[in-house]
Amino acid sequence: MRIIAGIARGMSLAVPRGGHVRPTSDRVRGAVFSSLGDRVVGATVLDLFAGTGALGLEAASRGANAVMFAESASGALKILQQNVAAFSRGRTISCELVVIRAEALAHVVKLAAAQKKFSLIFADPPYGEAAQSLLGVSDLPEVLDHEGLFVLESGKRDALAALVPWRLMREAVYGDTRVSFFAAH
């Protein structure tokens, strides 16, 4: 695992042992960020179920202004903190990086209550019902900027139905991974 492009291009990312975290592959990340294009530059990013932080750190490397990572698993959190520290070490970065130990859905509720907004939200929950459940969280659209995008990673066999207020903008399958891009009405 590595950062693909930007100021930290080629930086290796630590990955927890044991298979409890399924990091977004370089191939999938490359495709996601190719689709996002210049939308990343100057973005405020929320990385839910952050794991290694690969999605958020890729955004930071490509010019995001701020990235907030939310992760609850102790082992993944430790690796995430190591990766964020390694990203910051020896580089002049203007991106604010914040790591929060929090369960993703509870954190979204807190962010909505604080009226925080993000232009990009990434979520890579455990495959299965978690992705569909996330689409039903009423506070999630509240933390997405008006012109923002919610990028949801799920298993290609996971059935997803866009619920109000979500509008599916684009979807692609890469191996066992489905990436869905949503806007809120």
HUFENVEN-V891864 format. One record per residue. RES is the residue in three letters. PHI is phi in degrees with one decimal (NA if undefined). PSI is psi in degrees with one decimal (NA if undefined). OMEGA is omega in whole degrees, 0 to 359 (none if undefined). Layout:
# HUFENVEN-V891864
res->RES phi->PHI psi->PSI omega->OMEGA
res->RES phi->PHI psi->PSI omega->OMEGA
This chain:
# HUFENVEN-V891864
res->MET phi->NA psi->136.0 omega->180
res->ARG phi->-152.0 psi->163.7 omega->171
res->ILE phi->-76.8 psi->133.9 omega->188
res->ILE phi->-86.3 psi->-40.9 omega->187
res->ALA phi->-145.8 psi->169.7 omega->176
res->GLY phi->92.2 psi->-160.2 omega->186
res->ILE phi->-67.0 psi->-21.7 omega->181
res->ALA phi->-110.6 psi->19.9 omega->182
res->ARG phi->-48.9 psi->130.9 omega->178
res->GLY phi->89.0 psi->-10.5 omega->180
res->MET phi->-62.6 psi->129.6 omega->177
res->SER phi->-76.6 psi->144.1 omega->177
res->LEU phi->-110.8 psi->133.9 omega->175
res->ALA phi->-71.2 psi->145.8 omega->180
res->VAL phi->-128.8 psi->133.0 omega->179
res->PRO phi->-64.7 psi->148.8 omega->176
res->ARG phi->-81.9 psi->157.6 omega->172
res->GLY phi->101.3 psi->-6.8 omega->176
res->GLY phi->74.4 psi->11.1 omega->179
res->HIS phi->-74.4 psi->-22.2 omega->178
res->VAL phi->-114.3 psi->134.7 omega->179
res->ARG phi->-113.7 psi->87.3 omega->184
res->PRO phi->-64.6 psi->148.0 omega->175
res->THR phi->-65.5 psi->125.2 omega->184
res->SER phi->-65.2 psi->159.0 omega->178
res->ASP phi->-57.2 psi->-40.7 omega->182
res->ARG phi->-62.1 psi->-47.5 omega->181
res->VAL phi->-67.3 psi->-44.4 omega->178
res->ARG phi->-59.4 psi->-42.8 omega->178
res->GLY phi->-58.8 psi->-43.5 omega->180
res->ALA phi->-66.8 psi->-42.6 omega->180
res->VAL phi->-60.6 psi->-49.1 omega->184
res->PHE phi->-72.8 psi->-27.6 omega->172
res->SER phi->-64.2 psi->-41.2 omega->178
res->SER phi->-66.5 psi->-36.0 omega->182
res->LEU phi->-75.3 psi->-31.8 omega->178
res->GLY phi->54.7 psi->-132.9 omega->184
res->ASP phi->-71.8 psi->-7.2 omega->179
res->ARG phi->-60.3 psi->-23.7 omega->182
res->VAL phi->-74.9 psi->-33.7 omega->183
res->VAL phi->-64.3 psi->122.2 omega->180
res->GLY phi->80.1 psi->4.5 omega->183
res->ALA phi->-72.0 psi->153.2 omega->166
res->THR phi->-105.4 psi->123.6 omega->192
res->VAL phi->-119.1 psi->138.1 omega->171
res->LEU phi->-116.3 psi->123.1 omega->180
res->ASP phi->-111.4 psi->99.2 omega->180
res->LEU phi->-88.3 psi->147.1 omega->185
res->PHE phi->53.6 psi->50.2 omega->193
res->ALA phi->-62.4 psi->-30.7 omega->180
res->GLY phi->57.8 psi->-118.9 omega->180
res->THR phi->-75.3 psi->-15.2 omega->184
res->GLY phi->86.5 psi->10.7 omega->186
res->ALA phi->-55.8 psi->-44.0 omega->182
res->LEU phi->-68.1 psi->-48.1 omega->180
res->GLY phi->-65.3 psi->-39.7 omega->179
res->LEU phi->-70.0 psi->-34.5 omega->175
res->GLU phi->-62.0 psi->-43.0 omega->178
res->ALA phi->-62.3 psi->-43.6 omega->179
res->ALA phi->-61.5 psi->-42.1 omega->180
res->SER phi->-63.7 psi->-29.9 omega->183
res->ARG phi->-94.9 psi->8.5 omega->171
res->GLY phi->110.5 psi->13.6 omega->175
res->ALA phi->-64.1 psi->150.6 omega->179
res->ASN phi->-82.0 psi->-35.1 omega->183
res->ALA phi->-152.7 psi->142.8 omega->176
res->VAL phi->-134.2 psi->127.2 omega->174
res->MET phi->-111.2 psi->125.1 omega->180
res->PHE phi->-104.4 psi->132.8 omega->175
res->ALA phi->-120.8 psi->122.9 omega->180
res->GLU phi->-146.9 psi->140.2 omega->182
res->SER phi->-110.9 psi->-24.2 omega->183
res->ALA phi->-74.9 psi->127.8 omega->185
res->SER phi->-56.7 psi->-48.2 omega->181
res->GLY phi->-62.8 psi->-44.6 omega->179
res->ALA phi->-66.6 psi->-38.9 omega->180
res->LEU phi->-61.1 psi->-41.4 omega->179
res->LYS phi->-62.5 psi->-44.5 omega->178
res->ILE phi->-65.5 psi->-42.5 omega->178
res->LEU phi->-57.5 psi->-46.7 omega->179
res->GLN phi->-62.0 psi->-39.1 omega->177
res->GLN phi->-63.2 psi->-44.0 omega->181
res->ASN phi->-66.2 psi->-39.9 omega->178
res->VAL phi->-65.5 psi->-42.0 omega->178
res->ALA phi->-63.9 psi->-42.6 omega->179
res->ALA phi->-64.5 psi->-37.6 omega->179
res->PHE phi->-62.4 psi->-41.7 omega->184
res->SER phi->-77.2 psi->-25.0 omega->185
res->ARG phi->-69.7 psi->125.1 omega->173
res->GLY phi->75.5 psi->8.9 omega->179
res->ARG phi->-123.7 psi->146.4 omega->170
res->THR phi->-92.1 psi->109.4 omega->181
res->ILE phi->-120.3 psi->144.7 omega->178
res->SER phi->-105.5 psi->2.8 omega->181
res->CYS phi->-88.4 psi->128.4 omega->176
res->GLU phi->-79.1 psi->124.7 omega->180
res->LEU phi->-114.5 psi->122.8 omega->182
res->VAL phi->-128.3 psi->126.2 omega->177
res->VAL phi->-107.0 psi->126.5 omega->180
res->ILE phi->-119.2 psi->128.8 omega->172
res->ARG phi->-85.1 psi->105.7 omega->183
res->ALA phi->-161.7 psi->148.4 omega->171
res->GLU phi->-72.3 psi->132.7 omega->190
res->ALA phi->-54.5 psi->-49.6 omega->185
res->LEU phi->-67.1 psi->-40.8 omega->178
res->ALA phi->-64.9 psi->-36.8 omega->180
res->HIS phi->-66.4 psi->-38.8 omega->178
res->VAL phi->-60.7 psi->-41.2 omega->178
res->VAL phi->-60.3 psi->-44.2 omega->179
res->LYS phi->-64.1 psi->-41.4 omega->180
res->LEU phi->-64.5 psi->-40.9 omega->179
res->ALA phi->-63.8 psi->-42.3 omega->179
res->ALA phi->-62.7 psi->-33.1 omega->179
res->ALA phi->-86.7 psi->1.7 omega->180
res->GLN phi->58.3 psi->37.2 omega->176
res->LYS phi->-78.7 psi->145.6 omega->180
res->LYS phi->-130.1 psi->145.5 omega->179
res->PHE phi->-132.2 psi->143.0 omega->179
res->SER phi->-86.3 psi->-23.4 omega->175
res->LEU phi->-135.5 psi->131.3 omega->174
res->ILE phi->-123.4 psi->123.7 omega->175
res->PHE phi->-105.6 psi->140.2 omega->174
res->ALA phi->-141.3 psi->127.1 omega->177
res->ASP phi->-128.1 psi->69.8 omega->182
res->PRO phi->-73.1 psi->167.8 omega->174
res->PRO phi->-55.7 psi->139.3 omega->179
res->TYR phi->-62.1 psi->150.1 omega->183
res->GLY phi->123.4 psi->-142.2 omega->185
res->GLU phi->-75.7 psi->-12.7 omega->185
res->ALA phi->-60.7 psi->-38.0 omega->182
res->ALA phi->-64.2 psi->-46.4 omega->179
res->GLN phi->-65.2 psi->-39.0 omega->178
res->SER phi->-60.2 psi->-39.0 omega->180
res->LEU phi->-62.4 psi->-37.3 omega->178
res->LEU phi->-65.3 psi->-20.2 omega->180
res->GLY phi->-92.5 psi->-1.5 omega->180
res->VAL phi->-75.2 psi->111.5 omega->187
res->SER phi->-65.0 psi->-24.8 omega->181
res->ASP phi->-80.8 psi->-18.1 omega->183
res->LEU phi->-62.1 psi->-47.0 omega->177
res->PRO phi->-62.4 psi->-24.2 omega->180
res->GLU phi->-69.1 psi->-23.7 omega->181
res->VAL phi->-98.3 psi->2.1 omega->178
res->LEU phi->-97.4 psi->127.9 omega->176
res->ASP phi->-55.3 psi->158.2 omega->181
res->HIS phi->-52.2 psi->-42.9 omega->181
res->GLU phi->-98.2 psi->11.0 omega->186
res->GLY phi->-76.2 psi->169.3 omega->177
res->LEU phi->-126.5 psi->141.6 omega->174
res->PHE phi->-109.4 psi->117.9 omega->182
res->VAL phi->-107.4 psi->113.7 omega->186
res->LEU phi->-113.3 psi->124.6 omega->177
res->GLU phi->-99.6 psi->136.2 omega->179
res->SER phi->-150.0 psi->173.2 omega->175
res->GLY phi->-72.6 psi->146.3 omega->183
res->LYS phi->-64.6 psi->-21.3 omega->179
res->ARG phi->-91.9 psi->-6.8 omega->178
res->ASP phi->-70.1 psi->125.8 omega->178
res->ALA phi->-78.0 psi->124.5 omega->179
res->LEU phi->-121.6 psi->133.9 omega->175
res->ALA phi->-124.5 psi->123.3 omega->179
res->ALA phi->-69.2 psi->117.3 omega->179
res->LEU phi->-95.1 psi->153.8 omega->175
res->VAL phi->-59.1 psi->129.8 omega->16
res->PRO phi->-101.0 psi->14.7 omega->186
res->TRP phi->-77.7 psi->143.2 omega->175
res->ARG phi->-126.9 psi->120.5 omega->180
res->LEU phi->-71.5 psi->120.7 omega->181
res->MET phi->-95.7 psi->-35.5 omega->184
res->ARG phi->-163.0 psi->150.2 omega->177
res->GLU phi->-147.8 psi->141.5 omega->179
res->ALA phi->-145.3 psi->150.2 omega->178
res->VAL phi->-117.9 psi->131.1 omega->179
res->TYR phi->-126.9 psi->103.0 omega->184
res->GLY phi->62.1 psi->-120.9 omega->179
res->ASP phi->-91.4 psi->4.5 omega->187
res->THR phi->-109.4 psi->131.6 omega->172
res->ARG phi->-107.5 psi->133.8 omega->176
res->VAL phi->-118.5 psi->123.5 omega->181
res->SER phi->-118.5 psi->133.1 omega->179
res->PHE phi->-107.9 psi->120.2 omega->182
res->PHE phi->-118.9 psi->145.8 omega->168
res->ALA phi->-116.5 psi->154.9 omega->177
res->ALA phi->-98.4 psi->140.3 omega->180
res->HIS phi->-65.5 psi->NA omega->none
